[in-house]
Amino acid sequence: MSQSFFPGSSRTTPPLPQASSSGEKHLKVEDVQDAYLEQKDKLLHAIDDTNSLLCDLRKFNKESWVIRYPQLRDHVEEQDTKPADQTGSSKAARRKSARRSLSFVDDPTFQADVVVNSPRKGLTRSVTLATIPDEAAEAEESAEEETDRLVTSSEANDFHVFRLDLKLGSHGSSSSPASLVSQLEKASIANLLDERIGASMVHIDKLRLRVEDTASKVLVTGDLNAGKSTFVNALLRREVMPVDQQPCTTAFCEVHDAAENGGKQELHVLKEGIQYSISDDSTFTRASIEDLESIVSENENVQQMLKVYLADGRSPSESLLNNGVVDISLIDAPGLNRDSIKTTAVFARQEEIDVVVFVVSAENHFTLSAKEFLFTASNEKAYLFIVVNKYDQIRDKAKCRRLILEQIKQLSPRTYDDAEDLVHFVDSSKALQAGTESFDALESSLRSFVLVKRSKSKLTPACTYLSHLLSDVDLLVGANAIVAQAELERAREDLNRARPVLEKMKNGRNVLEESLENVEEAGSSRTRLRTMELLNMALERVGQGKLGVDRTVLRMPSYPGLLGLWDYAREVRRTLLTSLDFAVKMAEEEARVTTTEGVNKVSQLGDEHLPEGVERSRRVFMPEAMFSTRNVDKSGRRKSRQSGAIVAGAFNGLGIGLAHRPEMLETTFFDIFDVQYHFWVTFGDSAKAEEEDSNITALSVASVGVGALTMVGGKAIGARGLIEGVMRIADLFGNESARKWAAPVIGALAIGTVAYFVIELPNTIPRTVGRRIRTSLVKENEEQVEGSFVDAHAMRISRETRKVLRLAAWDSKERFRTVMEDRSREVKAAEETEKKSMQAVEFFVGVHGRTGIVRETAGLIESA
């Protein structure tokens, strides 16, 4: 499917229906004048509409869209080598001429196949841009006609008014403006376009003034020594302009009918920098007509403006100045190639005149300066009046006529088409002396062109410029409409890709956060419960005199005998405390495993909720970094990082294990003989024994002996039997025979008690020390917020796990948030581009529609 923005085409007709050459002399002045005024009003409305259109285009370029500068090149296609009839060959040629390759100087990577409707008969250059596939090219064949066109097919690829020509030198030189423009930024090119549009608006204002002006200005120009002044004198039928074999006209001499000056013939020398007014003598200096030659020769290096008022005694039907219809002024301009300053002045002056009479020497033909001038003038004036002077001096007149007409065909196609009326071969010097038939025909054609065909001579230049301008606008907005449509489609593709992802992320955000919180809570709870389980089990084992955990590196110390009883108790205490430290480390290791699983789960959840194509986190979790401390010296600076088991029971020395705490390693007598514990156990209150096990008093020390006896005897005979035994022993001591046996009995009893303790101590000391360690750890932190040894460690380890999982969850949330913000910005940018591109497409299509309305208003188009 072809993508056409500006379908259809339009025909341009002459501003007014023109009578045939044989009937033009019979037209009434009133009819011509009425038709002229009607077309003039239409043209003024069209100029105002065009001015408004260009204002909107400049505003849109500055505020809404950076307008791109397009380049069109012929689309190269392989030609069919099979035989074809003449019709088929012409169709193939036309199809080839319709195909164009569109690109932009600021973006050479952009390429698009487009269709440009080449100018048909009468067209100003209606442009239709459409991207097409190769097989659709044949559908555009019917729109191509190559006859009677305003511009050539090569010119259909370029601008007329909006051309950005950055090269130096004359038009057509080898330097390429594209090579210069391509180095500019998009905004710079837009600024250049804005300047060209602004210059066009200024020129349109001049056109409006010219159209409104009831007078007509005829500029006579040409190369040096082409005979311009002689030609003007021949038109006036008198020698007024200075004539010499050397270039002598260096001023702009504007000849008016003396009736405009109250019938008085005189010369007005305008003052530089002051607006001329015929009624204000301060704006000019008066002189006689006879002084013209001396004034011009004396001011050869000064660019003067002269007003010459002449009385033409001929009848209105013969005189150009005194014609009875409109005011006519003849402007004799300096030669084009005299110097660059005067040539530029002529170029500028032609913008404010209505008819260009170009005098070319039959001996020299058209020079480079002449071609440059005619090319510039053709942007506005489709019809030029060409005078080939000194023609009678040429021997091979046929060759001269043929060569000059070929040049005119290239420079001004419309002038060539109407060459019978607009191109004249004369000798002005002979016409001035005696008059010739050829010059009379020239004068008659010039009068008809200026007066009878006034719509063609005065209004057609404005229509031509307007047509070129509107054609450039069509090309400009058509190419930019394609770009805007491409950006619109690209923005919609981006929205179709990014918007669902953003919505999915928004909907999954709460789910992700809840899942991460669940992972954090589950890991922390699991670690806390497992730590409590391990440490409670270790404490129970230590309370039973066993190692808290089974480790090959840990063994209970060997019993050294009674002499090493105290050291034995110390080593037992150290070993049991070390086993508890190992239990803490075991809990930390399991917490590391649990935390690692939690971190992996957090990472997995984050990856599941992140869209495809997003780089995943490269953070690496190091479990060994958990449960490390940073020591602080006295000055408050951190020391080197140290890793190790943090013992919650050691509140005054974080990082110091139980086996390294002096207060925990302190050994007492009750680690060997726990009298108080056995006392309460003996009397049946084991809970009280646990409670009072660590409360050592002087009374307890005093009752060691009784406790020992109670421990031995209580288990054999019981408390009541012990009292009864004591009473009987007292009775026995009253008996003399009993006193004889008392000493041996008491000795035997003492020996048995000592033997008991010696045998049982290796087994009772670990249980006693373990029981006292367990009781001390349970009671040590009852008043602390963290609670007991087990609770404190469970809280500490679970906090570390929660901290790590929370950090991992925060990282996943942050990455998710960053990606979602990126997607949100991407969607917002795509939405803005979509809106902007849509507005641009609508604007450009609307501008093209407005150009069609302007053409209809000016009467430039008719149905195809």
C-alpha positions in Angstrom: 0.0 0.0 0.0 1.3 3.4 -0.8 1.2 6.0 1.9 0.0 9.2 0.4 -0.2 12.4 2.3 -1.2 14.9 -0.4 -3.1 12.9 -3.0 -4.4 14.5 -6.2 -3.0 17.1 -8.4 -3.9 20.5 -9.7 -3.7 22.4 -12.9 -2.5 25.9 -13.1 -4.1 28.2 -15.7 -3.1 31.7 -16.8 -4.5 34.3 -14.4 -7.0 35.4 -17.0 -8.3 33.9 -20.2 -6.3 35.6 -23.0 -7.5 36.4 -26.4 -5.7 35.1 -29.4 -3.0 37.2 -31.0 -5.2 38.2 -33.8 -8.0 39.3 -31.6 -6.1 41.0 -28.8 -6.1 44.4 -30.6 -9.9 44.3 -30.8 -10.4 43.9 -27.0 -11.9 46.9 -25.4 -9.9 48.7 -22.8 -12.9 48.5 -20.3 -13.1 44.7 -20.7 -9.4 44.3 -20.1 -9.4 46.6 -17.1 -12.4 44.9 -15.5 -10.9 41.5 -15.9 -7.6 42.8 -14.6 -9.2 44.2 -11.5 -11.1 41.0 -10.8 -7.9 38.9 -11.0 -6.0 41.5 -9.0 -8.5 41.2 -6.1 -8.2 37.4 -6.1 -4.4 37.7 -6.1 -4.3 40.1 -3.2 -6.5 37.7 -1.1 -4.2 34.8 -2.1 -1.1 36.8 -1.1 -2.7 37.6 2.3 -3.6 33.9 2.8 -0.1 32.9 1.8 1.4 35.4 4.3 -0.7 33.9 7.1 0.2 30.4 6.1 3.9 31.2 6.2 3.5 32.9 9.6 1.9 29.7 10.9 4.7 27.6 9.4 7.4 29.7 11.0 5.6 29.6 14.4 5.3 25.8 14.1 8.9 25.5 13.2 10.0 27.5 16.2 7.6 26.2 18.8 6.3 22.7 17.9 8.4 20.9 15.3 11.9 21.3 13.9 11.2 21.3 10.2 13.7 19.2 8.2 15.3 20.1 4.9 14.6 17.3 2.4 16.7 16.1 -0.6 15.1 14.4 -3.5 17.1 12.3 -6.0 16.1 10.3 -9.0 15.3 6.8 -8.1 17.5 4.4 -10.1 15.7 1.4 -11.6 16.9 -1.3 -13.8 15.3 -0.9 -17.2 13.6 -3.8 -18.9 15.7 -5.0 -21.8 12.8 -6.7 -23.6 11.5 -5.1 -26.8 8.6 -2.7 -26.1 6.5 -0.5 -28.3 6.8 3.3 -28.1 3.9 3.6 -25.6 5.4 1.1 -23.3 8.8 2.8 -23.4 7.3 6.2 -22.6 5.4 4.7 -19.7 8.6 3.2 -18.3 10.3 6.6 -18.6 7.4 8.3 -16.9 7.4 5.8 -14.1 11.1 6.3 -13.6 10.6 10.1 -13.5 7.9 9.6 -10.8 10.1 7.7 -8.4 12.3 9.7 -6.1 14.6 8.9 -3.2 13.9 11.1 -0.1 16.6 11.9 2.5 17.5 14.7 4.7 20.8 16.6 4.8 21.0 16.5 8.6 20.2 12.8 8.7 21.7 10.9 5.7 20.6 7.6 7.2 17.0 8.3 6.5 16.0 6.9 3.2 12.5 6.5 1.7 11.1 5.8 -1.7 8.6 8.5 -2.6 6.5 9.7 -5.5 6.6 13.3 -6.7 4.0 14.3 -9.2 6.0 15.9 -12.0 4.7 19.1 -13.5 2.0 18.7 -16.0 0.7 21.2 -18.5 0.1 24.4 -16.7 1.2 23.2 -13.3 3.1 25.4 -10.9 4.5 22.1 -9.6 2.0 20.3 -7.5 3.9 17.8 -5.3 2.6 14.5 -4.0 4.8 12.5 -1.7 4.1 8.9 -1.0 6.2 5.9 0.2 5.5 3.1 -2.3 6.7 -0.5 -2.8 8.3 -1.3 -6.2 5.3 -3.1 -7.5 3.1 0.0 -6.9 5.1 2.3 -9.1 3.0 1.5 -12.1 -0.1 3.0 -10.5 1.5 6.5 -10.8 2.1 6.3 -14.5 -1.0 8.1 -15.6 0.0 11.2 -13.6 3.0 12.0 -15.7 3.1 14.4 -18.7 6.2 16.0 -19.9 4.8 18.8 -22.2 4.5 22.5 -21.6 5.8 22.4 -18.1 6.9 25.4 -16.0 10.0 23.6 -14.6 12.0 20.8 -16.0 12.0 17.3 -14.4 15.4 17.9 -12.9 14.0 21.0 -11.1 11.2 18.9 -9.7 13.6 17.5 -7.2 14.6 20.9 -5.8 13.2 24.0 -4.2 12.7 27.3 -6.0 12.2 29.8 -3.2 13.3 27.8 -0.2 16.5 26.6 -1.7 19.4 26.7 0.8 22.3 27.6 -1.5 25.4 27.8 0.7 27.9 27.6 -2.0 29.9 30.6 -3.2 30.0 31.6 -6.8 27.4 31.6 -9.5 24.5 29.2 -9.7 25.4 25.8 -11.1 29.0 25.9 -10.0 30.6 22.6 -9.0 30.5 23.2 -5.2 27.8 21.2 -3.5 25.6 23.0 -0.9 24.6 19.6 0.4 28.2 18.9 1.5 28.0 22.1 3.5 24.5 21.8 4.9 25.1 18.2 6.0 27.6 19.5 8.5 25.0 21.6 10.2 22.8 20.5 13.0 19.1 20.0 12.6 18.3 23.2 14.6 20.7 25.2 12.4 19.0 24.0 9.2 15.7 24.9 10.7 17.0 28.4 11.4 18.2 28.7 7.9 14.8 27.6 6.6 13.2 30.1 9.0 15.3 32.9 7.5 14.3 31.8 3.9 10.7 31.8 4.9 11.1 35.2 6.5 12.7 36.5 3.3 9.8 35.1 1.3 7.3 36.9 3.5 9.2 40.2 2.9 9.1 39.6 -0.8 5.4 38.8 -0.6 4.8 42.1 1.0 6.7 43.8 -1.9 4.6 41.7 -4.3 1.4 43.0 -2.7 2.6 46.6 -3.0 3.4 46.0 -6.6 0.1 44.4 -7.4 -1.8 47.2 -5.6 0.3 49.8 -7.5 -1.7 51.0 -10.5 1.5 51.8 -12.4 3.7 49.4 -14.2 7.5 49.4 -14.1 9.5 48.1 -17.0 13.2 47.3 -16.3 15.5 47.3 -19.3 18.7 45.5 -18.4 21.4 43.3 -20.0 25.1 42.9 -20.4 27.6 45.7 -21.0 27.5 47.2 -24.5 24.4 45.2 -25.4 22.7 48.4 -26.5 20.3 49.0 -23.6 20.4 52.8 -23.8 20.1 52.8 -27.5 17.0 50.5 -27.2 15.4 52.9 -24.7 16.1 55.8 -27.0 14.5 53.9 -29.9 11.4 53.3 -27.8 11.2 57.0 -26.9 12.0 58.0 -30.5 14.5 60.5 -29.3 18.1 60.5 -27.9 17.7 60.9 -24.2 20.0 58.2 -22.6 23.7 58.8 -23.1 25.1 56.5 -25.7 28.8 55.6 -26.3 30.9 52.8 -27.6 32.2 52.4 -24.0 29.9 51.6 -21.1 28.4 54.8 -20.0 25.1 54.1 -18.1 26.1 53.7 -14.4 22.9 55.0 -12.8 19.3 53.8 -12.7 17.5 56.2 -15.0 13.7 55.8 -14.5 11.8 57.5 -17.4 8.2 58.7 -16.7 5.6 60.5 -18.7 5.9 64.3 -18.2 2.2 64.4 -17.4 3.1 63.0 -14.0 5.2 66.1 -13.4 2.6 68.6 -14.5 3.6 68.3 -18.1 7.1 69.6 -17.4 10.2 67.8 -18.8 13.1 67.7 -16.4 15.5 65.5 -14.5 15.3 64.7 -10.8 18.4 63.5 -9.1 17.3 61.6 -6.0 19.1 62.2 -2.7 20.6 59.1 -1.1 18.9 57.9 2.0 15.8 60.0 1.6 12.4 58.8 0.4 11.6 60.4 -3.0 8.5 62.5 -3.3 7.7 64.4 -6.4 5.9 67.0 -4.4 8.8 67.5 -1.9 11.8 69.4 -3.5 14.0 68.5 -0.5 14.1 64.8 -1.6 15.7 65.5 -5.0 17.7 68.0 -7.1 16.2 69.4 -10.3 18.1 69.5 -13.6 17.4 69.7 -17.3 17.2 66.8 -19.6 20.2 68.0 -21.5 22.3 67.7 -18.3 21.7 63.9 -18.1 24.8 62.9 -20.0 27.1 65.1 -18.0 25.6 64.1 -14.7 26.0 60.4 -15.5 29.6 60.8 -16.7 30.6 63.0 -13.8 29.2 60.5 -11.2 30.5 57.3 -12.9 31.6 55.8 -9.6 28.5 56.8 -7.7 25.3 54.7 -7.8 22.7 57.3 -8.6 18.9 57.1 -8.9 17.5 59.5 -11.6 13.9 60.3 -12.5 13.5 61.5 -16.1 10.2 63.1 -17.1 9.6 63.3 -20.8 6.8 64.4 -23.0 5.9 62.0 -25.9 4.1 63.8 -28.6 2.9 60.7 -30.3 -0.7 59.5 -29.9 -1.7 57.1 -27.1 -2.0 54.3 -29.6 1.6 54.6 -30.5 3.3 55.9 -27.3 4.3 53.5 -24.5 4.6 56.3 -21.9 1.6 58.3 -23.0 -0.7 55.3 -23.5 -4.0 56.6 -21.9 -4.5 53.4 -19.8 -1.9 53.2 -17.0 1.3 54.9 -15.9 4.4 53.3 -17.3 8.0 53.9 -16.3 11.0 52.7 -18.2 14.1 51.9 -16.1 17.5 51.9 -17.8 19.8 49.9 -15.6 23.6 49.5 -15.5 25.2 46.6 -17.3 25.2 43.3 -15.4 28.8 42.4 -15.6 30.2 46.0 -15.0 31.0 45.1 -11.4 29.6 43.0 -8.6 28.1 45.9 -6.7 26.0 47.2 -9.7 25.1 43.7 -10.7 23.8 43.0 -7.2 21.8 46.2 -7.3 20.2 45.2 -10.6 19.3 41.8 -9.1 17.7 43.5 -6.1 15.9 46.1 -8.2 14.2 43.5 -10.4 12.1 42.4 -7.4 10.1 45.6 -7.4 9.4 45.9 -11.2 6.7 44.2 -13.3 8.3 43.6 -16.7 11.8 42.6 -17.5 13.1 43.6 -20.9 16.4 41.8 -21.3 18.6 43.2 -24.1 21.2 40.6 -25.3 23.8 41.2 -28.0 23.4 39.1 -31.0 27.2 39.0 -31.2 27.8 37.7 -27.6 24.6 35.8 -26.8 23.9 35.1 -23.1 26.8 35.5 -20.7 27.1 33.8 -17.3 25.9 37.0 -15.6 22.9 37.0 -17.9 22.1 33.4 -17.2 22.3 34.0 -13.5 20.0 37.0 -13.7 17.4 35.2 -15.9 17.5 32.2 -13.6 16.8 34.3 -10.5 14.1 36.3 -12.3 12.4 33.1 -13.6 11.5 32.2 -10.0 9.0 35.0 -10.1 8.5 36.0 -13.8 7.6 33.2 -16.0 7.5 35.6 -19.0 10.5 37.7 -20.0 10.7 40.2 -22.9 13.9 39.4 -24.8 15.4 41.9 -27.2 18.3 40.5 -29.4 20.0 43.7 -30.4 22.5 44.3 -33.2 20.9 41.5 -35.1 21.3 43.2 -38.5 25.1 43.0 -38.2 25.0 39.1 -38.0 25.8 37.3 -41.3 24.3 33.9 -40.4 21.1 35.1 -38.9 19.4 31.7 -38.9 22.2 30.2 -36.8 22.1 33.1 -34.5 18.3 32.8 -34.0 18.5 29.1 -33.4 21.3 29.3 -30.8 19.6 32.1 -28.9 16.2 30.4 -28.9 17.8 27.2 -27.6 19.4 29.2 -24.7 16.1 30.9 -24.0 14.4 27.5 -23.9 16.7 26.4 -21.1 16.5 29.6 -19.2 12.8 30.5 -19.4 10.6 27.8 -20.9 7.4 30.0 -20.8 9.2 32.8 -22.7 10.3 30.2 -25.3 6.7 29.0 -25.7 5.6 32.5 -26.5 8.7 33.5 -28.4 6.7 35.0 -31.3 5.5 37.8 -29.1 8.3 37.9 -26.5 11.5 37.4 -28.4 12.5 40.0 -31.0 15.6 40.3 -33.2 16.2 43.9 -34.0 18.8 46.6 -34.5 17.9 49.5 -32.2 20.4 52.0 -33.7 18.7 51.8 -37.1 15.2 52.0 -35.6 16.2 55.2 -33.8 17.3 56.8 -37.1 14.6 55.7 -39.5 12.5 53.1 -37.9 12.2 49.5 -39.1 9.5 47.0 -39.5 11.0 44.6 -37.0 11.3 47.3 -34.3 7.7 48.4 -34.9 6.6 44.8 -34.3 8.6 44.8 -31.2 7.1 48.0 -29.9 3.6 46.7 -30.7 4.3 43.4 -28.8 5.7 45.3 -25.9 2.7 47.6 -25.7 0.4 44.6 -25.9 2.4 42.7 -23.3 2.4 45.7 -20.9 -1.1 47.1 -21.5 -3.4 44.6 -23.1 -1.9 41.5 -21.6 -1.4 43.3 -18.3 -2.5 40.3 -16.3 0.3 38.4 -17.9 2.9 41.1 -17.5 2.0 42.6 -14.1 0.0 39.8 -12.3 1.6 36.7 -13.7 5.0 37.4 -12.0 3.2 37.5 -8.7 1.3 34.4 -9.6 4.5 32.7 -10.7 6.3 33.5 -7.5 3.2 32.5 -5.5 3.0 29.2 -7.4 6.7 28.5 -6.8 6.4 29.4 -3.1 3.3 27.2 -2.6 5.0 24.4 -4.5 8.0 24.6 -2.2 5.7 24.6 0.8 4.0 21.5 -0.5 7.4 19.8 -1.0 8.6 20.9 2.4 5.5 19.9 4.4 5.1 16.7 2.4 8.6 15.5 3.2 8.2 16.5 6.9 4.8 14.8 7.0 6.5 11.5 6.0 9.0 12.0 8.8 6.3 12.9 11.3 4.3 9.8 10.2 7.4 7.7 10.6 8.0 9.1 14.1 4.4 8.6 15.0 4.5 5.0 14.0 7.8 4.5 15.9 6.3 6.2 19.0 3.3 3.9 18.8 5.5 0.9 18.5 7.5 2.0 21.5 4.2 2.5 23.4 2.9 -0.9 22.4 6.2 -2.4 23.7 6.8 -0.3 26.9 3.3 0.5 28.1 2.2 -3.2 28.9 5.6 -3.7 30.6 5.0 -0.6 32.8 1.4 -1.7 33.6 2.7 -5.2 34.6 5.3 -3.7 36.8 2.8 -1.4 38.5 0.5 -4.3 39.1 3.3 -6.5 40.4 4.9 -4.0 42.6 2.8 -4.7 45.7 3.1 -8.5 45.1 6.9 -8.1 44.9 7.1 -6.1 48.1 4.9 -8.5 50.0 6.9 -11.5 48.7 10.1 -9.9 49.8 8.7 -9.1 53.2 7.6 -12.7 53.6 11.0 -14.0 52.6 12.6 -11.6 55.2 10.2 -12.6 57.9 10.4 -16.3 57.2 14.3 -16.3 57.1 14.4 -14.3 60.4 11.9 -16.6 62.2 13.5 -19.7 60.9 16.9 -18.6 62.1 15.6 -17.5 65.5 13.8 -20.8 66.1 16.7 -22.9 65.0 19.2 -21.0 67.1 17.0 -21.4 70.2 16.7 -25.1 69.5 20.4 -25.6 69.1 21.4 -23.5 72.1 18.7 -25.0 74.4 19.9 -28.5 73.4 23.5 -27.5 74.1 22.7 -26.0 77.5 20.8 -29.2 78.5 23.8 -31.3 77.5 26.2 -29.0 79.4 23.9 -29.1 82.5 24.3 -32.9 82.4 28.0 -32.5 82.4 28.4 -33.3 78.6 29.8 -31.3 75.8 27.2 -28.9 74.3 28.1 -30.1 70.7 30.0 -33.1 69.5 33.2 -32.0 67.9 36.3 -34.0 67.3 38.4 -31.1 68.5 36.6 -31.0 71.8 37.2 -33.6 74.6 36.6 -33.6 78.3 39.9 -33.3 80.3 41.3 -36.3 82.1 41.0 -36.5 85.8 44.5 -35.7 87.3 43.8 -37.0 90.8 43.1 -35.3 94.1 46.2 -33.1 93.8 45.0 -31.6 90.5 41.3 -31.4 91.5 41.1 -27.7 91.3 42.8 -27.5 87.9 40.5 -30.3 86.7 37.5 -28.3 87.7 38.8 -25.2 85.8 39.5 -27.2 82.6 36.1 -28.8 82.8 34.6 -25.4 83.0 36.7 -24.1 80.1 35.8 -27.1 77.9 32.1 -26.9 78.6 32.1 -23.1 77.9 34.0 -23.8 74.7 31.4 -26.3 73.6 28.8 -23.6 74.1 30.8 -21.3 71.9 30.9 -24.0 69.2 27.1 -24.3 69.5 26.8 -20.6 68.9 29.1 -20.9 65.9 27.0 -23.8 64.6 23.9 -21.7 64.9 25.6 -18.9 63.0 26.6 -21.3 60.2 23.1 -22.5 59.9 21.9 -18.9 59.8 24.4 -18.2 57.0 22.9 -21.1 55.0 19.4 -19.9 55.7 20.3 -16.3 54.8 22.0 -17.5 51.6 18.8 -19.3 50.6 16.8 -16.2 51.5 19.1 -13.9 49.4 18.8 -16.3 46.4 15.0 -16.3 46.8 15.0 -12.4 46.9 17.2 -12.3 43.8 14.9 -14.8 42.1 11.8 -12.8 43.0 13.5 -9.6 41.7 14.4 -11.2 38.4 10.9 -12.6 37.9 9.4 -9.2 38.3 11.9 -7.3 36.1 11.1 -7.1 32.4 13.3 -8.8 29.8 16.3 -7.0 28.5 17.1 -5.4 31.8 20.5 -6.0 33.2 20.3 -8.1 36.4 22.1 -7.2 39.6 25.7 -8.1 39.8 25.9 -8.0 43.6 27.5 -11.1 45.2 26.4 -12.2 48.7 29.3 -13.2 51.0 28.0 -15.2 53.9 31.3 -15.1 55.7 30.8 -11.4 56.2 27.9 -12.1 58.6 28.4 -11.8 62.4 31.5 -9.7 62.0 32.4 -6.8 64.3 34.2 -3.5 63.9 36.2 -2.6 67.0 36.5 1.0 67.9 39.6 2.4 69.6 39.6 5.0 72.3 39.8 7.8 69.8 36.6 6.6 68.2 38.3 5.4 64.9 37.4 2.0 63.6 40.0 -0.8 63.8 40.4 -3.6 61.3 37.3 -5.7 60.7 37.3 -9.0 62.7 35.2 -12.0 62.3 34.2 -14.4 65.1 31.4 -15.6 67.2 29.5 -12.8 69.0 28.4 -14.1 72.3 25.2 -12.5 73.5 25.9 -13.4 77.1 29.1 -11.2 77.0 27.4 -7.8 77.0 30.5 -6.1 78.3 32.8 -7.7 75.7 31.2 -8.2 72.3 33.1 -10.7 70.2 34.6 -12.5 73.3 33.4 -16.1 73.6 32.3 -17.7 76.9 35.6 -19.6 77.1 37.5 -16.4 77.1 35.6 -14.5 79.8 37.5 -14.4 83.1 34.3 -14.3 85.2 33.0 -17.4 83.5 36.3 -19.2 84.0 36.6 -18.5 87.7 36.5 -21.8 89.7 35.1 -22.1 93.2 34.9 -24.7 95.9 31.3 -25.3 94.9 32.4 -26.6 91.5 33.8 -29.5 93.5 31.4 -29.9 96.4 28.0 -28.3 95.7 26.8 -28.7 99.3 23.8 -26.4 99.0 22.5 -28.1 95.8 22.7 -31.5 97.5 21.1 -30.1 100.6 18.0 -29.0 98.8 17.9 -32.1 96.7 18.1 -34.2 99.9 15.2 -32.4 101.4 13.1 -32.8 98.2 13.2 -29.3 96.6 15.2 -29.7 93.4 13.8 -26.4 92.0 15.0 -24.5 95.0 18.4 -26.3 94.5 18.5 -24.9 90.9 17.5 -21.5 92.1 20.0 -21.2 95.1 22.8 -23.1 93.4 24.8 -19.9 92.7 23.9 -18.0 95.9 27.0 -18.8 98.0 27.0 -17.5 101.6 29.0 -17.9 104.8 26.3 -20.2 106.2 26.8 -22.4 103.2 30.5 -22.7 103.8 30.0 -23.5 107.5 27.7 -26.3 106.7 30.0 -28.1 104.3 30.7 -30.9 106.7 27.1 -31.4 107.6 26.3 -31.3 103.9 28.9 -33.9 103.1 27.6 -36.2 105.8 24.0 -35.5 104.7 25.0 -36.4 101.1 26.5 -39.7 102.2 24.1 -40.7 104.9 21.0 -39.2 103.6 20.9 -41.5 100.6 21.5 -44.6 102.8 19.1 -44.1 105.7 17.1 -41.0 105.1 16.7 -37.9 107.2 14.6 -39.5 109.9 16.9 -42.5 110.2 19.8 -40.1 110.5 18.3 -38.3 113.5 17.4 -41.6 115.1 20.8 -42.8 114.5 22.3 -39.7 116.1 20.2 -40.4 119.2 21.2 -43.9 119.4 24.8 -43.0 118.9 24.5 -40.6 121.8 23.1 -43.5 124.0 25.8 -45.8 122.9 28.4 -43.2 123.9 26.9 -43.4 127.4 27.7 -47.2 127.5 31.3 -48.0 128.3 31.5 -50.9 126.0 30.1 -48.8 123.2 32.7 -46.2 123.7 35.3 -48.9 123.0 33.8 -49.5 119.6 33.2 -45.8 118.8 36.7 -45.0 117.6 36.9 -47.8 115.1 33.4 -47.2 113.8 34.0 -43.5 113.3 37.3 -44.1 111.7 35.8 -46.6 109.3 33.0 -44.2 108.5 35.5 -41.4 107.8 37.5 -43.7 105.6 34.4 -44.7 103.6 33.3 -41.1 103.1 36.7 -40.1 101.8 36.7 -43.1 99.5 33.3 -42.2 98.2 34.3 -38.7 97.3 37.6 -39.8 95.7 35.8 -42.3 93.5 32.8 -40.1 92.5 34.5 -36.7 92.1 35.6 -37.3 88.4 32.0 -37.9 87.5 30.3 -35.4 89.8 32.6 -32.4 89.0 31.5 -32.2 85.2 27.9 -32.4 86.3 28.3 -29.9 89.0 30.3 -27.4 86.8 27.9 -27.9 83.9 24.9 -27.4 86.2 26.4 -24.2 87.6 27.3 -22.9 84.1 23.8 -23.5 82.9 22.3 -21.9 85.9 24.6 -18.9 85.6 23.8 -18.4 81.9 20.1 -18.6 82.6 20.2 -16.2 85.6 22.9 -13.8 84.2 20.6 -11.9 81.8 17.2 -12.1 83.6 17.2 -8.3 84.0 18.6 -7.6 80.5 16.2 -6.7 77.7 17.6 -9.4 75.4 16.7 -12.1 78.0 18.7 -15.2 78.6 21.7 -16.6 76.9 19.5 -18.5 74.4 17.1 -15.7 73.7 19.9 -13.1 73.3 21.7 -15.3 70.8 18.5 -16.1 68.9 17.6 -12.4 68.8 21.1 -11.4 67.6 21.4 -14.0 64.9 17.9 -13.4 63.6 18.6 -9.7 63.5 21.7 -10.3 61.4 19.7 -12.5 59.0 16.9 -9.9 58.8 19.4 -7.2 58.2 21.0 -9.1 55.3 17.7 -10.1 53.8 16.3 -6.6 54.2 19.4 -5.2 52.4 18.9 -7.7 49.5 15.2 -6.9 49.4 16.0 -3.2 49.3 18.4 -3.7 46.4 15.7 -5.6 44.5 13.1 -3.0 45.2 15.5 -0.2 44.2 16.4 -2.0 40.9 12.7 -2.5 40.3 11.9 1.1 41.1 14.7 2.3 38.8 13.5 0.2 35.9 9.9 1.2 36.5 10.9 4.9 36.4 12.9 4.3 33.2 9.9 2.6 31.7 7.7 5.4 32.9 10.0 8.0 31.4 10.1 6.0 28.2 6.3 5.8 28.0 6.0 9.5 28.8 8.5 10.4 26.1 6.8 8.1 23.6 3.4 9.6 24.5 4.9 13.1 24.0 6.4 12.1 20.7 3.2 10.5 19.6 1.2 13.6 20.5 3.8 15.9 18.8 4.0 13.8 15.7 0.3 13.5 15.4 0.0 17.3 15.7 2.8 17.6 13.1 1.0 15.3 10.6 -2.3 17.1 11.0 -0.5 20.4 10.7 1.4 19.5 7.5 -1.7 18.0 5.9 -3.6 21.1 6.9 -1.0 23.3 5.4 -1.1 21.4 2.1 -4.9 21.8 2.1 -4.5 25.5 2.7 -2.1 25.8 -0.3 -4.8 24.3 -2.5 -7.3 26.9 -1.2 -4.8 29.7 -1.9 -4.4 28.4 -5.5 -8.1 28.3 -6.0 -8.4 31.8 -4.5 -5.8 33.1 -6.9 -7.3 31.3 -9.8 -4.2 29.1 -10.3 -5.9 25.7 -10.6 -8.7 24.1 -12.5 -10.1 20.6 -12.5 -7.8 18.1 -14.1 
